[in-house]
């Protein structure tokens, strides 16, 4: 399997998955911070508004363009995106945040700090309670964390009835970058740069779109070590959180806001290997096709960040691809002990950047020589304890404060819930197995989404 890290905000297969499994960040009405929208995931232009979200592991301001959420401003380390009264988005110091002692009904601080008020005046913000649906409340939740397990599994609502779109500055490269280039958000202002390769212009003829995705409980998963037993420590230890994650995934896939594609030009059903690209994208005609129907054969646009634009090749390769995919007796297999992919996992209301080792893809292919759909799919692997701890330490402190917890509490909680069952770095068990169930239906890629 080939994986190359192109940008810190790249949402590979699971990054897009888990970004859709939670709600937009919000102060809510008593709950804590929940996973924000991630840069690179699909959005609908109708009714879309700028919002606070995440780009990689950093807080960011996002803008809906070309059917995808793109980063309009990446908050500096130690800063967090939040909304001022009037819906104006800004980045504020994580250690200070909003200093008000009350919140509006949708979580926006009603008494902003002096610096925030100055920013609101500079942007001609109008008074009123019109915070953005992706706003992250930075006033800590001071509720007693006496029942941590119950608190982190509780979802929060979000009042978007008074939301207003606010233009807070350069959203991305404007105008959109031409073919053969991509928008480099590390420059100021963002600029279109040429890649060392050209983006694909054709896809297929075999394309599958993920139609369902879920984290199963103990007893469902892959045999990662050949002992004849199912390996899924995450499913066993975090069963109490699976319902919240799975509900969000089901809804996002059904409404087309989460699009995960598997594409190959060389599909074989005779046991020979072929290359399988894992892509993210968006419906080409939102609302005009049922993305979970096996008969609809919906059309999709591929996200440019699915490809490594810096590759020294004529055609840009997929950032995530299984080179050893194989279908024998209708059984799909890909990956193995040496395969690894990057993923973002929502855990206890936090977005954790992790590496999935021993990555394996399995499924039951329907259709013989033509891949019609997939049943009983599994994506499995292991995540090291050190990766989980490092990912938690990388999360801004204010996100823990909004949960009424701190990093030490979360680490202690996970230590009590998860049991390491694999050894990755040495002989001692230092990693947790994990599994995701999936199915797929046919689709068609008709083009590239705008940069």
N, C-alpha and C positions, 0 to 999 in steps of 0.2 A: 504494500500500500504506500502511496506517495503523498506526503503532506509537507507543504512548505508554508511557513508563516509569512504572510505578505504585509499585513497591517495589524496593529493592535486591536482594531475594532472588527476584524473579520469574523462574521457569524457563520462558521461552518455548520454542517448538518445539525448538530445538537444545539449550537448557539441560537439558531433560529427557533428550534423546538422549545427550549426552555424560556426564551424571552416571551413566548406566547402563553406559557403555562401560568403566568401570574397576571395581576392587574397592574395598571400604571401606578407609579409611586404617588402616594397621597397621605395627607394627614388624617383623612377620613373622620370618623366620628367615634373614636375610641380605640381602634385597632392600631397596629404598628405599620411600619414600612413594608410594602410588598413589592416583588420584582417589577422594575420599570420596563417600558418598551426599549428594545435594543436596536441600535443602528444596523441597517441592512435588512430588517424584516419588512414584510409587506404592509402597505397602508392603502387606504382608499382616499382618493383625492376629494370625493364628495363629503363635505363636512369636516375634513381633516383640519387640524390646527397645530401650530407649533407646540411642542411639549417638552418637558424634562424627561430624560431617560438615561440610558447607559451606552457608552461606546467602549467595548472591551470591559475593563473593570473600573473605568472612570465615569464620573457623572458628566452629563453633556446635555446641550440643547439640541433637539431634533426637529427636522422639518420634512414634511411629506412632499416628495418630488418624484415623478415618474413611477408612482406605485410603490416606492420604497421609502422608509425612514432614513434620512441622511443626516449626518452630523453638521449642524450649523455652527456650533461653538463647543469646543472641548474644554471643560473646566480644568484649570491647573490642579496638580496634586495638592490635596489639603483644602480644595474648594468643592462646593456642592451646588448643583443647579436648584433653584427655587423660584417661586413666583411671588412678585410683589403685589400689593393691592392694585387692581386694575388689570391683572393678568400678564404683566411684563415679566419676562424671564431674565434671570441674571444669575451669575455665579457668586456665591458668598463664602466666606471663610467657614470651614467645617467646624472649627473649634468654637466659633462664636454663634454663627447662624442668626436666626431671627431672635430678637430679644423681647418680643411681645409676650404678655402673660395670658392671652386668650387667642382663640382661633375662630375663623369664620366657619360657616356650616360645611364648606367643602375643604377645610384644612388649611386655607391660606392664613398666615399670621395677620391678626387685625391690628397689631401695633409693631410695625417694622422698625428695625434699627435705623439710626440716623443715616448711615451709609446707604441703606436700602431706600429710604425716603428720597435721598438725593438722586439716586438712580431713577426712581419713579418719576420725579419732577423732570429730569433730563429727557426722559422718553415720553413726556406729556401723558403719563398714565392717568386715566380717569378714575375717580373713586368708585367704590362699590365692590361687591363680592363676585368677581368674575375670574377666579383662578383657572388655570389650564388643567385638563384632565390628567396630564402626566406629572403634575407638580409634586415635588418631594418635600414634605413638611420637615423643617429643620429645628422646630421647637421640640425638645425631647419629651417623650411620653413618660410622665413621672409615676405612672401606675405601678403598684408593688408587683414585682415579677414572682409572686408566690406560687403561681402555677405556670411555669415556663412552657411545659409541653402543650398545655391547652392554649396559651397565648400565641405561640408561633404557628399553630395550625388554624387560627381563626382568620378568615378572610375579611376584608373591609370593603365597604361600599364606596362610591365616589359620585358626587353630585356634579354632573356635567351640564345641567340645564341652563347654567348662566355663563358657560364658557364663551370666550371671544378670541378670535385669532389676532395675534399681535406680531408685527414684523419687528424683530429686534436686531436686525443687521444682516450681513451676508450669510445666506443659508448654505450655499455650496458654490461651485463654479457656475457663474452666470455670464453668458448663456451656457446651456448644457454643453459638456465636452463633446467634440466630434468623435466619430468612430476611430478606433486605433489609439485613443488617449483615455486617461482616467483622471478623476479629480483628486489632486493631492491636497488633503486637508492639513498637512503639516506645514504648509507655507502660509504666509499672511500677506494679502488675502489668499484663499484657496486658488490654485491654478491648475490648468489642464497640462498634463505632461505626457510625453510619448512613452509607450512601453517598448520593450525589446521584441515583442511579438504582436501578432494581430489577433483580435478577438474572433472566436468561431462565428461563422455565418450560416452553418447548417448543423442540424442535430438529428438524432435518431439513426435509423428508422424506429428504434425501440426506445420508448420513454415511458417510465412508470412514475406515478405521483402518489406519495404516501397519503392514504385515506383514513388511517387511524393510528394513534400512538398512545401508549400508556405505560406507566411503571407498575409492573406486577408485584405481588407479594412473594413471600418465601414459597419455594416449590416450583416456581416458573423461572426459567433462565437457561443458560448454556452450561455444558460440562467443559470448563476451561482447562482442566488439568488431566482429563482422561481417566478419572477414577469412577466414572459411571454415575456420578451424583450431580445434581443441579447446583450451580454456584450463583448466589444472589444475596450477598450480605446486606446490600442497601435495601432491597425489597423487604427483607426480614426485619431489619432494625428501624426502618422509617415508614412502616406500614401506616402509621397514624397520619402521615402527611400525603400519602398517595392519592387519596380522594380529591384533595384540593388541586393537586397538580394535574390529575387526569381530567377533571371537569374542565379546566382551562384549556387543555390540549384539544379535547373533543370539540369544544365550541370554536376554537381558533381554526381548526382544520375544516370544520363544516362551513364556516362563513367565508373561507378563502383568505383569511388574513395570515395564515401560516401555510406556505407552499414549499414542500420538500420534493425534489425530483431526482430520479435515477435515470441516467441516459447512457446509451451505448450504441455504437454503430456496428458492432461485431457480435451481437448476441448469438450464442450457440446453446443448443439444448442436448448436445450429444456427449457431454462430459469434458469438452475442450474448454480451456480458459479464455476469458475475454476481459477487456477493461470496462469497468463500470464507474462512471463519473457521478459524484454526489453533489447536487446543485441546490441553490435556493432561488426563489423567484416569486412571481405574482401572477394572478389570473390576467389574461390579456383582455378579457371582457368581464370585469367584476359584476356579479349579480346576474350574469347572463348564462351561467352554466353551473351545474351541481358538481363541485369538486370531489365529492365522495362517491359519485355514481360510477359503476363499472361500465355503463353504457353511454355516458355523456361524452367521453373523449375530449375533455376541455382543452383549450389552448392556453399556453403559458408564455411569459416572458422571463428570461433568466437574469438574475442579478449579476452585474459585472464583477462584483467582488467574489463570485464563485471561482474566478480564474486568477492565475498567477501572471500578472501583466509584466513582471520583470524577468520572466523566463527567457532564456536564450534559445528560442524555438520559433519556427515560422508561425505556428498557431499556439496561442496561450493555452496551457493545459489547466485542467481543473485543479484547484488547490487540494481537494480531497477526492481521491480516486482509489479504487481497489483494482489492482492489476491482475489479480488471480481469481476473479469471479468465475464460478463454474456452476452449471446446472446438470446434474446427473440423476436420472430417474425422477425428474421433476423437483429435485431438492437443490435449492440455491445455497451455495456457500461462498464466502469471501473473507479475506483477512486471515488472521492466525496469531500465533505466539509472538511474532516480531512486528505486528502492525500496531500503530498508535495514531490516534486522532485527538485534536484539541476540541474541547467542549466547554460550554457554560452551563452549570447546574444550579437550579434554584433550590436553596436549602434554608429552612427556617426564615423565609422572607428575605434571603440574601442571594446575590448572583455571584457564584464562585467559578473562577476560571481554572479549569483542570485538564489533565491529560488522561485519556482513556487508553491504557496499555492492553495488550493482547486482544485488540479489537476484532470482533467477529460478527459477520452478517449472515443470517440464516433465513430461509423462507421456503414455502411450498409454492412452486410456480404452476399456474394454470395456463394451458394453451398449447403445450407441445412445442413445435418449432416457432410459434409466434407467442411471445410473452403477453398474455392477456391481463393477468392480475396475479397478486401474491397473497397467500393466506398464511397464517401461523408464523409470521415473521418475528425475528429476534435480533436485536443489536446488543451485544454483550462485551464485557471487558472488565478491567480492574482499575481502581483509582488508589494511589498510595496515600497513606495517612499523612505523610509530610506535605504532599500536594494540597490536601484538604486544609491542613493547618496554615500553610503559606497563603492559600487563597483567602482564608478567613482573616488573616492578619493584614491582607492587602485591601480589605473593605474599609471605607472611611468610617471613623468612629461614630459619626452622627447617625449612621444607619442603625447601629446597635442601640444608640440612645433612644431612637424612635421606637424601638421594640421593647424598651424598658430593661435592656440587658447590656452586657459588655462582652468583649471578645473571650475573656476567661470563662464566662458563664456558658457561652455557646460551645467552646471547646470541651468543657466539662460535660455538657449535655450530650454532645455527639460521642464522646468517649464512653458514656454509659449506654448509648443506644446502638452503636455500631461495634461489631466484632470482626477484627482483621482475620481474613481467611486465606490470604495469598502472600507469598514472599516475592518482592520485585527487586529490592536492593539488598542482596545478601540472603542468608538462610532463615532469618527470623521473619515471621509473618508481619508485614507492614503495609498491607493493601486490602481494599474491600472490593469484592466482586459486585457487579451491577448488571441489570438487564432492562431493556425496553422492548415491549411488544409492538408490532406494526403490521399493517396490511397495505396493499397498494392497488391502484387501478390504472388503466391506460390513460395517457395524455399525449399532447403534441406541443413541442416547443416551436414557436413561430417567430421568435426574435429575441433581441437583447433589450432589457429595460434601459431607459436613459441613465447616464451616469449621474 
